[in-house]
Amino acid sequence: MKAHKPPDTFSQIKREVAAEMNRQEPELFKKHAEMLVPQIMATVMKALTMCEGYDKIRLERFVEEVQDLVDLMENPSPLHHRFDPTDLIEEIKEKYGIDVVKEFPPRVEVKP
């Protein structure tokens, strides 16, 4: 059995780092999504309460409607085609002229 030889050149190091990132990417994506989705939804829900006067009942209905939409994306009915959030970004841009990517650039704050 051969022992793993450490990389000698920069290109070997780069290749190994890229391979390791590819191995870890799904878990990192999941971890960050688990943190970001609740933060984004809380921000949207707060905006609905402040700007649109949503109360507990309307917020609960909003949550149900979002969950139904996510379910429809994951399990399309015979009447609907399969779509995902990137399709929704394009739909909102085409239908309403709002570029969600431009309007909501990532803002990162790391708390200790």
Protein Blocks (a to p, Z undefined) as FASTA:
>chain_A
ZZddddfbfklmmmmmmmmmmmmmmmmmmmmmmmmmmmmmmmmmmmmmmmnopafklmmm
mmmmmmmmmmmmmmccfkbccddfklmmmmmmmmnopafklmmccdddddZZ
